[in-house]
């Protein structure tokens, strides 16, 4: 199978070589960095182009009717969450910048007797 370098592949796809390189790094366009050069297989690029056709975008996907779309929420997973999941670590939410449950602390320690009164 013929392979293409970055410039030839960018010309075939009709995009700038920097754009193609960025998309290949992100995994959006099939390609591999061999040594210091990006290489692309022509057949894979053709399949990538075919997958971009509007008729192929929704094949086998969920129904796009308004009632079927779930609104809100995020499915974005951070690297930290991926690592925690892989290691089986417990996760917790972020700490609040404000501590609403605490009382102001002047630094002085109050001493109370057995009746709950402070000595004079």
C-alpha positions in Angstrom: 0.0 0.0 0.0 1.4 3.4 -0.8 2.2 5.8 2.0 2.2 9.5 1.9 4.3 12.1 3.8 2.7 15.0 5.6 2.8 17.4 2.6 1.3 14.9 0.1 -1.4 13.8 2.6 -2.3 17.4 3.3 -2.5 18.1 -0.4 -4.7 15.0 -0.9 -7.1 16.1 1.8 -7.0 19.8 0.8 -5.9 21.1 4.1 -2.8 22.9 5.5 0.0 20.6 6.6 0.0 22.1 10.2 -3.8 21.4 10.4 -3.2 17.8 9.3 -0.4 17.4 11.7 -2.4 18.7 14.6 -5.4 16.4 13.7 -3.1 13.4 13.4 -1.5 14.1 16.8 -5.0 14.3 18.3 -6.0 11.0 16.7 -8.7 12.6 14.5 -7.0 11.7 11.2 -5.3 8.2 10.9 -1.6 8.5 10.7 1.6 7.5 12.4 4.8 9.4 13.3 7.7 7.2 12.1 10.9 8.7 13.4 10.6 12.4 12.8 8.1 12.2 9.9 4.4 11.7 9.7 3.3 8.9 7.4 -0.3 8.3 6.1 -1.7 5.3 4.2 -3.8 6.6 1.2 -6.6 4.0 1.8 -7.0 5.1 5.4 -7.2 8.7 4.3 -9.9 7.8 1.8 -11.8 6.0 4.5 -11.5 9.1 6.7 -12.9 11.3 4.0 -15.8 8.9 3.4 -16.6 8.9 7.1 -17.0 12.7 6.9 -19.9 12.5 4.4 -23.1 13.7 6.0 -24.9 10.5 5.1 -22.3 8.5 7.1 -22.2 10.7 10.2 -25.4 9.3 11.8 -25.3 5.7 10.6 -25.9 3.4 13.5 -25.9 6.4 15.9 -28.7 7.5 18.2 -31.9 9.1 16.9 -31.4 12.8 16.6 -35.0 13.8 17.3 -35.5 16.5 20.0 -37.2 14.0 22.4 -34.2 11.6 22.2 -31.5 14.2 23.0 -30.5 14.4 26.6 -29.6 17.9 27.6 -27.1 19.0 30.2 -24.2 17.2 31.9 -20.7 16.6 30.7 -19.1 13.4 29.5 -15.6 14.9 29.5 -13.2 12.8 31.6 -10.0 14.5 32.9 -6.7 12.7 33.0 -6.8 12.8 36.8 -10.1 11.0 36.8 -8.7 8.4 34.3 -5.7 7.7 36.6 -7.9 7.5 39.7 -10.2 5.1 38.0 -7.3 3.0 36.8 -5.7 2.9 40.3 -9.1 2.4 42.0 -8.6 5.5 44.2 -11.6 7.1 45.8 -12.7 10.4 44.2 -14.2 13.4 45.9 -15.4 16.7 44.8 -13.3 19.9 44.9 -12.9 21.6 48.1 -14.8 24.8 48.5 -12.9 28.1 48.7 -15.1 29.1 51.6 -15.6 27.2 54.8 -19.2 28.0 55.8 -19.5 25.5 58.7 -16.5 26.8 60.7 -16.5 29.6 63.3 -13.9 32.3 63.2 -10.8 31.4 65.2 -9.1 34.2 67.0 -6.3 31.9 68.1 -7.3 31.9 71.8 -8.3 28.7 73.4 -11.2 29.0 75.8 -11.2 26.9 78.9 -14.5 25.8 80.5 -15.2 24.3 83.8 -17.4 21.3 84.4 -20.5 23.5 84.3 -19.7 24.9 80.8 -18.7 28.3 82.2 -15.5 30.2 81.5 -13.4 31.1 84.5 -13.3 34.9 85.2 
